């Protein structure tokens, strides 16, 4: 009898955990931004690319990156210097319109052996409001 009760309770708990609502399993970044990320890739021969993706909390009027500041560091140095700034004003592929999710990238021809990283400002906006976040990518050697 006891074994039957324990088995029944185990089955009940299994179903309870499977079908019970979770307590906000995915926490949103803001009212407009659901998730976002940015990465720097070394393509070899000094070429690098900076990729970003942004997911809104719904279909956004504008979504993507407002700016990307590419920074360079010479071997043995501890100082990062901004070598290129990309803006959505000059690079139309940085923002998407009427999307839930948007991903894009920019390319840069750097110097072989130098380290690079990027500071990416992501954005999502709707109905005159919006929110942005700044992401510092991983560093990579060109």
N, C-alpha and C positions, 0 to 999 in steps of 0.2 A: 504494500500500500504506500509506504513512504517513498519507494523508488518511483512509483507512478506519479505521486504529487511533485517530486523534484523534476521529473521529466516534463510534466505539464507546465510547471513554472518556467523551466528553461525555454520551452517553446513560446510561452506567452511573452517572456522578456525579449526573445529574439524578434518577434513580431512588433513588440512595442518600440524597440530601438529602430527597426527598419522603417516603420510608418509614422513615427512621432515627428512633429515638426521640430526642426533644430532651432537653436537660439542664435539666429543671425550668423550662419556659418561663414558667409563671406562678407566681411565688413567693408563698406564702401569708403573710398578715399574722401569723397565729398558729395555734395548734392548733384554735381555734374560729372565728376570723374569716378569711374568704377575701378579701373586698374590702368596701370601704365608701366612701361619699362623702356630702357635704352641700352644699347650695346655698341661697343667699338670692335670692329674686326680688322685684322691685318690681312691684306690681300696679297702681300709679298711685293718685293721690289720697291718698297717705299709707299705703295698705295694702301690706303685705309678707307673704310666706310663706317659711318655712324648710322645705326638703325634705331628706330623708335616705333613703339606701338602704343595706342591709347584707346581705351574702351570707355564710352560714356555710360551714364545710367539709363539712357534711352537714346533715341535718335537726336543728335545734336545739330544745331545750325552750323557750328564750326567745331572741328576737332582735329588735333594733331600737335604740331610743335610750333611755338612762336619764334624761338631762336635756338641756335646751336652754336656754342662757343668752343671751338677746337683749340686745345692747349697742347703745347710741345715741351718736352724736357730733354736736354742733351745728356749724353752719358756722363755719369758722375755728378750731375747737378741735382739739387733738391728743389730748384725753382721751376715752376710751370709758367709758361708764357703763352698768352693767347695769340695764335697765328692766323686764325680765320674765324669770322663770325658770319653765320648764315641766318637770314631772317625770312619769315614767311612773305614779307613784302617783295623780296627779290627772288625767292625760290617758291614758286606757286605750289609745288608738290608737297610742301611741308604741312599744308592744311587741307582737310577734306570738308565737304559741305553736305549736310543732310545724311550723315552716317552715324551708325552706332559704334563702329570700330574703324580705326584708320591706322595704317602702317606705311612708312616710307623711309627713305635714307638719303644721305648726301655722301659724296665721294671727295677724297682729298689726296693729292700727290705730295707725300712728305719726303723726308730724308731717311734713307736706309739706316737703321740702327738707333734712331731717335725714338723716344717713348711719346705716346699720344694718349689723350683722354678727352672727353667732351662733357660739357655742362649743357644739358638739354632742358629747355623750359617747355613742358607739355601744357596743353590747354584744351578745355571743352567749354563751349558756350551755347546758350539757348535763350531765346526770348529776351535778349538784352542783358542777361546775367551770365556768369561763367566763373571758372576757377582754373588756376594754374599751379603747377608744382615744378620744382627744379630737381633734376636727377643728375648725379655725377656718374658717368660710365666707368667701367673697368679701364685700366690702362693697358695699352698694347704697344709692342715694338714694331715699327714699320720695316 
